[in-house]
């Protein structure tokens, strides 16, 4: 599951290995910080998550910053 700014934006429940780009979620970012929370369910083996932020044209957005520790 994925929450952006406190609102759930995705709820995929599929036991599978990590494949970048397999799921896509369209969201609108607000100016300033947009808190992001990921829930990863692990059935066995390693776990992981990949996040790629792009514009509607699929190109990287300029000026995006991340704080993985939420500070």
C-alpha positions in Angstrom: 0.0 0.0 0.0 1.1 3.6 -0.6 0.0 6.7 1.2 0.8 10.2 -0.1 0.2 13.2 2.3 -2.0 10.9 4.5 -4.2 9.7 1.6 -4.1 6.1 0.4 -3.2 6.2 -3.3 -2.5 2.5 -4.0 -3.4 -0.9 -2.5 -1.8 -3.7 -4.6 -1.9 -7.1 -2.7 0.2 -9.4 -4.9 2.8 -11.7 -3.6 5.7 -11.4 -6.0 9.3 -10.4 -6.4 10.4 -6.8 -7.0 10.2 -5.6 -10.6 10.8 -1.9 -11.0 8.0 -0.3 -13.1 5.5 -3.1 -12.6 3.0 -0.8 -10.8 2.3 2.8 -11.7 0.3 5.3 -9.7 -0.8 8.7 -10.9 -0.7 11.3 -8.2 -0.6 15.1 -7.9 2.2 16.5 -5.8 1.5 19.7 -3.8 4.0 22.4 -3.4 6.3 21.8 -0.5 6.7 18.4 1.3 4.5 15.5 0.4 4.9 12.8 3.0 5.1 9.3 1.5 4.5 6.0 3.3 5.0 2.5 1.8 3.8 -0.8 3.3 5.7 -3.8 1.9 4.4 -7.2 2.8 7.0 -10.0 2.7 6.1 -13.7 2.3 9.7 -14.9 2.2 13.1 -14.0 0.9 14.3 -10.4 0.5 12.0 -7.4 0.4 12.4 -4.1 -1.4 10.7 -1.1 -2.8 11.5 1.2 -5.7 10.0 4.7 -6.3 10.5 6.7 -9.4 8.9 10.2 -9.7 8.3 11.4 -13.2 6.1 13.9 -15.0 3.1 13.1 -17.3 5.6 12.7 -20.2 7.6 10.0 -18.3 10.6 12.3 -17.8 12.2 13.0 -14.4 10.9 16.1 -12.6 13.2 19.0 -11.8 13.6 20.2 -8.2 12.4 17.1 -6.5 14.1 16.4 -3.1 13.7 13.5 -0.8 14.3 13.0 3.0 14.2 9.3 3.6 14.2 9.8 7.4 11.2 12.2 7.4 13.0 15.0 9.2 
